[in-house]
């Protein structure tokens, strides 16, 4: 008998696989939040991430709070996030 939800192993596998693939591609992973299904990457690696995983990007969105913009894309069902400085017209 398992105490884990049926989808847990699938979600964990996808999360770990994407983390591994990003690191293998040279993308700097700054923080992992499995409970929230989020991988935070260095803003310096966004171009590299876009080139390597661009065909898998889904759900592009952003939110500006103060002087920071939180950019989020979904890849393989996992949110990939990086922070950037807000542009004046975004505020």
Secondary structure, DSSP 8 states (H G I E B T S, - for coil): ---S-TTHHHHHHHHHHHHHHHHHHT--EEEEEGGGTEEEE-GGGHHHHHHHHGGGEEEEEEEEETTEEEEEEEETTEEEEEEEE--GGG-
